[in-house]
Amino acid sequence: PARAAGVFAASAAPGGGVRFPAPLVASALQLRDGVTCFFVLTPAWLRDGDRAVGQRFFGHYPLGQFRFHDRRVAFRTAAGDVRHSKVLESGTKLVAAYRLDGRVEMAVDGAPFEAGAKPRAGASPAPVFSASGYVTLGGCPPHDAFLGDVHEVMVFGTVLADAAARHVAEVLATKHGVAIGALPPTASRFGLPTSHATGAAAAPSPPAARGPPPLADFLEARVAGEWEADPDVQRARPVRARQRPTARDRVASYAALKDGRDRERREADARAGGRTHRAQRGAPSSGDPGPPLLARLQEAQQRLNEIQGAVDAMRPAPNPRAPPAGRGRRDHGPPPPAPPVAPAAVEAVPELAEPGAARCLGGDAFGRAPVARWEPPETARLEQIQQWKKLKAQSDAAIRGFARGGKELRAFVSDQVDRLRLARHNLFCGLAPPGRRVA
């Protein structure tokens, strides 16, 4: 216990760190999108490749790993590892920042955020965290410890702007002795970088020798509302959890948005000399309000009436025998029966070719062989073959032209099959093989 107390006391001192032989597990935490995370780390062993061990230091498993990949700061997504562009060296202390806002942005040692390189072409690496039920620190998953020191971890439950994130990185770098890059040429009135979202010019930055204000003062200033007028920190406002806007809030927001658009349109109209796009299309400009609203509505109604009259004139005359509009078939009883359709004419069945032959007596000489694909024997006479094909074609045409269905269609098809069997027997019974007779 005394040794452990000494280790944690050393880690709590400025610049101290903890090396984890096994990761710590917090089973009551679940990370999500819309957060900003800062890590002060000293990686002791950076290697290339997907299977390098000891590269993960925080997060969930398998998705949502804060780690190193190919000697770069990286984040594990469903599409693969999203990597930062800066190549790091083993044993060098650094401040790594992650901003998750529908995409993964990373920064190293206070530099501006950059979107990580996509793992493969066409992939969409959105920040997704596995619902593993626990968050690990000092490795991920619990059996894979991080090879290096973890000095400090900060997780903000909101998406910080560039200025606020730079300030946090400066505070952590000053506390742990990490050298960070100089500020960009433009800076806000608090000595912080200009936000990429606004692009507004700001006052020059103070001398570089002066260190950043304490982090406690920074957070207190945000809570007290002293930064509300600065556009650089608008994105850093905390989001109210589980609070949905009311209908009054939505109406007020829409009204403010509409007023802003109207103001911009009036300014653009004034700069263009009264000729905006709406004026070019024929709509009245802000200088000429045009006719009153009631007069314009009446004119539009008159035009609609003229169009409706033209459409009515093009309609055909109503049918006096047609049922009234809006009434269904049930109001007028069942539909009238369709007239009977006479089947196509079929020639009479030919007479028996050999009335006295023994093979033509005692039932169908061809048994129940189907007539649909039956072909006459090769030894039959040509006129018999042609007569059979003609009868078969007429029967097929009659079946296809039959207008009824159900039982009536089945009975008609059965009659046609019987006629074809009789015609086949009468034409070719003398050529039938023995032993297949069926009544």
Secondary structure, DSSP 8 states (H G I E B T S, - for coil): -HHHHHHHHHHHSTT--EE-SS-EEETT----SSEEEEEEEEES----STT-SS-EEEE-SSSSEEEEETTEEEEEETTEEEE-S----TT--EEEEEEESSSEEEEETT---EE-B-SSTT----------S-EEESBSSTTSB-SEEEEEEEEESS---HHHHHHHHHHHHHHHT-------S-B-TTS-B--TTT---------TTS----HHHHHHHHHHTTTTT-GGGGGGS---TT----HHHHHHHHHHHHHHHHHHHHHHHHHTTS--HHHHTT---SS---S-HHHHHHHHHHHHHHHHHHHHHHS----TTS--TT--GGGG-S------------------S-TT-GGGSSSBTTTT--SSS----TTS-HHHHHHHHHHHHHHHHHHHT----THHHHHHHHHHHHHHHHHHHHHHGGG--TT--B-
